[in-house]
Amino acid sequence: MGNIKVLEICAGAGGQALGLEQAGFETAAAVEIDRDACATLRLNRPNWDVHQTDLKEFNANSFVGVDLLAGGVPCPPFSVAGKQLGADDERDLFPSAIRLVRECQPKAVLLENVRGLSSPRFADYRRAIIFELGAMGYEVFWDLLKSSDYGVPQLRPRFVLVAIKREYSHRFDFPLADGVIFTVADAIGDLMAADNWSGVARWKKKAAAIAPTIVGGSKKHGGADLGPTRAKRQWAELGVDGKGIANEPPNSDHPIDHMPRLTLRMAARVQGFPDHWEFSGKKTSQYRQIGNAFPPPVARRIGEAIAAAIQGTASKTKSNGKFNLEWAAE
């Protein structure tokens, strides 16, 4: 595919960076403020240039001409749990991301966030982003993508922005859905069976469905569990106890009707991480990194579409995802 490079911001545990690597991008640098997440990046990719710093203090002038600037800017400003304060939230890093685009002038930009950013209350906010990027020569595409459409066994809807320099933009569109359902049982059935639990076959029947979105929480809110009460009820319907994370899978001592908890590795699989990807830090920190990640399979598919656009190669696409200002104003 050639030597195409990405500057990764708000890199977290590397879910998006890993997916983009699978799509053919070389990581020029990864920027992340969390110490444990930076340790995770260095553990898995010792050759990556990892910057542990606040994005507001990072300067991208040395990365002028990079092919892609990508990142998952913090979601609390646009999430219900974060009170949806938008631009009034000090955690809003979209302005910093736009500044970095201005500094390094990449061929393309990829930013993802929670579906809350697609709500009518943020129409003016979205419009401002579109106009700023447009003034820098980018065509903006925005779409709400479900991770379950791309081989991930959870819904995890994400509002994804792709901005591409106008000379390449006519070749871009968001990737087609795979058309195959990958269930929780498909993803982690072998891990549930690893210690000879007699209830595996019974459990797989319950878990033959898509999971709710895994929620990683934050340092201020949320521990190592599977999210709010509603999500825990949905996990229970899949035969999973969502009140915590287990250290080990169920074993032969557990009864057939036992309701197991996910292990960290199981949670990582549900997020689309390969088993060789390791996580640093204590249990809660590892789970937070996993739960807050952008699923690598989704990032790979979007990355392939972006690479095809800027390199002029073939890519499977779906209906046009160009953002509609009239819809933004609804």
Rosetta blueprint (number, residue, H / E / L):
1 M L
2 G L
3 N L
4 I E
5 K E
6 V E
7 L E
8 E E
9 I E
10 C L
11 A L
12 G L
13 A L
14 G L
15 G H
16 Q H
17 A H
18 L H
19 G H
20 L H
21 E H
22 Q H
23 A L
24 G L
25 F E
26 E E
27 T E
28 A E
29 A E
30 A E
31 V E
32 E E
33 I L
34 D L
35 R H
36 D H
37 A H
38 C H
39 A H
40 T H
41 L H
42 R H
43 L H
44 N H
45 R L
46 P L
47 N L
48 W L
49 D L
50 V E
51 H E
52 Q E
53 T L
54 D L
55 L H
56 K H
57 E H
58 F L
59 N L
60 A L
61 N H
62 S H
63 F H
64 V L
65 G L
66 V L
67 D L
68 L E
69 L E
70 A E
71 G E
72 G L
73 V L
74 P L
75 C L
76 P H
77 P H
78 F H
79 S L
80 V L
81 A L
82 G L
83 K L
84 Q L
85 L L
86 G H
87 A H
88 D H
89 D L
90 E L
91 R L
92 D L
93 L L
94 F H
95 P H
96 S H
97 A H
98 I H
99 R H
100 L H
101 V H
102 R H
103 E H
104 C H
105 Q L
106 P L
107 K L
108 A E
109 V E
110 L E
111 L E
112 E E
113 N E
114 V E
115 R H
116 G H
117 L H
118 S H
119 S L
120 P H
121 R H
122 F H
123 A H
124 D H
125 Y H
126 R H
127 R H
128 A H
129 I H
130 I H
131 F H
132 E H
133 L H
134 G H
135 A H
136 M L
137 G L
138 Y E
139 E E
140 V E
141 F E
142 W E
143 D E
144 L E
145 L E
146 K E
147 S H
148 S H
149 D H
150 Y H
151 G L
152 V L
153 P L
154 Q E
155 L L
156 R L
157 P E
158 R E
159 F E
160 V E
161 L E
162 V E
163 A E
164 I E
165 K E
166 R H
167 E H
168 Y H
169 S H
170 H L
171 R L
172 F L
173 D L
174 F L
175 P L
176 L L
177 A L
178 D L
179 G L
180 V L
181 I L
182 F L
183 T L
184 V H
185 A H
186 D H
187 A H
188 I H
189 G H
190 D H
191 L H
192 M H
193 A L
194 A L
195 D E
196 N L
197 W L
198 S L
199 G L
200 V H
201 A H
202 R H
203 W H
204 K H
205 K H
206 K H
207 A L
208 A L
209 A L
210 I L
211 A E
212 P L
213 T L
214 I L
215 V L
216 G L
217 G L
218 S L
219 K L
220 K L
221 H L
222 G L
223 G L
224 A L
225 D L
226 L L
227 G L
228 P L
229 T H
230 R H
231 A H
232 K H
233 R H
234 Q H
235 W H
236 A H
237 E H
238 L L
239 G L
240 V L
241 D L
242 G L
243 K L
244 G L
245 I L
246 A E
247 N L
248 E L
249 P L
250 P L
251 N E
252 S L
253 D L
254 H L
255 P L
256 I L
257 D L
258 H L
259 M L
260 P L
261 R L
262 L L
263 T E
264 L H
265 R H
266 M H
267 A H
268 A H
269 R H
270 V H
271 Q L
272 G L
273 F L
274 P L
275 D L
276 H L
277 W L
278 E L
279 F L
280 S L
281 G L
282 K L
283 K H
284 T H
285 S H
286 Q H
287 Y H
288 R H
289 Q H
290 I H
291 G H
292 N L
293 A L
294 F L
295 P L
296 P H
297 P H
298 V H
299 A H
300 R H
301 R H
302 I H
303 G H
304 E H
305 A H
306 I H
307 A H
308 A H
309 A H
310 I H
311 Q H
312 G L
313 T L
314 A L
315 S L
316 K L
317 T L
318 K L
319 S L
320 N L
321 G L
322 K E
323 F L
324 N L
325 L H
326 E H
327 W H
328 A H
329 A L
330 E L
